[in-house]
Amino acid sequence: MDKADELVGVTGGVAAVPHPDPPARRIRPWPLGAGPGPSPAGAAPRPRPLGAALALTAGATAALLVAGTPWLTHPAVQAWRTVCLAITVQALPFLLLGTALSGAINAFVPADLFTRVLPKRPALAVPVAGAAGAVLPGCECASVPVASSLIRRGVTPAAAFAFLLSAPAINPVVLTATAVAFPGDPAMVAARLLASLTTAAVMGWLWLWLGKEKWLRPLLRHRHTGHRHGHSRWTEFRLGFQHDFLHAGGFLVLGAMAAATFNVTVPGSVLDAFSGSPWLSVLFLAVLAVLLAVCSEADAFVAASLTGFSPTARLAFLVVGPMVDLKLIALQAGTFGRAFAWRFSTATTVVAVTVSVLIGGALL
């Protein structure tokens, strides 16, 4: 750069000093899913590009769904809009619950509480964390941010993932709904409880054996103690809740849109084509559970309506759905990373179907 004080001409005895243009700022794009890094102490938090983009997507989608433009009056589009809104509205309260719990854990719960409560050996911590899933009265949307918070607080990922899988399937609300949907059939309630706990524990142990932390987003690889001295706990709670909700909300809408598309485009006659084969019916209802993305509090009533399928196939629907569905895969990808989501979801589906067949064959 030329020196600012270099004379380039003299007019009327006055030296003309050039005013150099300010140096151009080089904008370095952030990698997909990565943020700009932590803000300095006391500074306002910097925006997260991916979470902000998904929040804008969610807002634009919501506006589109309720808009009254003429082409939206087509019956197929109206059905798609209804299903998408139903899934989103059904899951939204539990997403609020989960993100609020996640923010409260980070801001108010002592950092070493979970490591003191859980067994020291990870292999024993997995089933204990899976059984602890009974205390979270929510669906899979609530369990994802809570599991993420547990990992950041030092809980072994295997135990956090066991909690993530079991919480939507074995909490009292879900088991009560299952008993109401299958009156006079307590074996279905017991089979769902046992199969869900077994699947959660097996997946936790598989993570201990085969899982790699490099599959997780960098934020989750660095443990922290939650509340920092000198910072307001309520401010930390508010900022954590705001970030988690906006980030996960966008993925929830994307998952709901994908599930609604399947609901509208696949005809009901396809269900009848698979119900006659014992093995195909199990696989079909497992895939259907992934695609429908029904909240775990309501999926028992959907399973009870599938009277043409065997009890074992309907059990697979009840076990797979709360652990692997489109909105949950989207939430996991946004929270833990895409490398984790596709591996974990695939393995969970295989384990859940296998366990459902074994327990369903024994109890149903």
VENGI-V304263 format. One record per backbone hydrogen bond with DSSP energy under -0.5 kcal/mol. NH is the residue of the N-H (numbers start at 1). CO is the residue of the C=O. If there is no record, write none. Layout:
nh=(NH	NH)
co=(CO	CO)
//
This chain:
nh=(6	8	11	14	15	16	17	18	18	20	27	28	29	34	43	49	52	53	54	55	56	57	58	59	60	61	62	63	64	65	66	67	67	72	73	74	78	79	80	81	82	83	84	85	86	87	88	89	90	91	92	93	95	96	97	98	99	100	101	102	103	104	105	106	107	108	109	109	113	116	117	118	124	125	126	127	128	129	130	131	132	133	133	134	135	136	137	138	142	143	144	145	146	147	148	149	150	151	152	153	154	155	159	160	161	162	163	164	165	166	167	168	169	170	171	172	175	176	177	178	179	180	181	182	183	185	188	189	190	191	192	193	194	195	196	197	198	199	200	201	202	203	204	205	206	207	208	209	210	211	211	215	216	217	220	221	221	222	222	223	224	227	227	231	236	237	238	239	240	241	242	243	244	245	246	247	248	249	250	251	252	253	254	255	256	257	258	259	260	261	262	263	264	265	266	267	270	271	272	273	274	274	275	277	278	281	282	283	284	285	286	287	288	289	290	291	292	293	298	299	301	302	303	304	305	306	306	307	309	314	315	316	317	318	319	320	321	322	323	324	326	329	330	331	332	333	334	335	336	337	337	340	341	342	343	344	345	346	347	348	349	350	351	352	353	354	355	356	357	358	359	360	361	362	363	364)
co=(3	16	14	11	13	9	15	6	16	18	25	26	27	31	40	47	48	49	50	51	52	53	54	55	56	57	58	59	60	61	62	63	64	69	70	71	74	75	76	77	78	79	80	81	82	83	84	85	86	87	88	89	91	92	93	94	95	96	97	98	99	100	101	102	103	104	104	105	110	112	113	114	121	121	122	123	124	125	126	127	128	129	130	131	132	133	135	136	139	139	140	141	142	143	144	145	146	147	148	149	151	150	156	156	157	158	159	160	161	162	163	164	166	166	167	134	171	172	173	174	175	176	177	178	180	182	185	185	186	187	188	189	190	191	192	193	194	195	196	197	198	199	200	201	202	203	204	205	206	206	207	212	213	336	217	217	218	218	219	221	152	106	225	228	232	233	234	235	236	237	238	239	240	241	242	243	244	245	246	247	248	249	250	251	252	253	254	255	256	257	258	259	260	261	262	265	267	268	268	269	270	271	271	274	276	277	278	279	280	281	282	283	284	285	286	287	288	289	295	295	298	298	299	300	301	302	303	305	306	310	311	312	313	314	315	316	317	318	320	320	290	325	326	327	328	329	330	331	332	332	333	215	337	338	339	340	341	342	343	344	345	346	347	348	349	350	351	352	353	354	355	356	357	358	359	360)
//
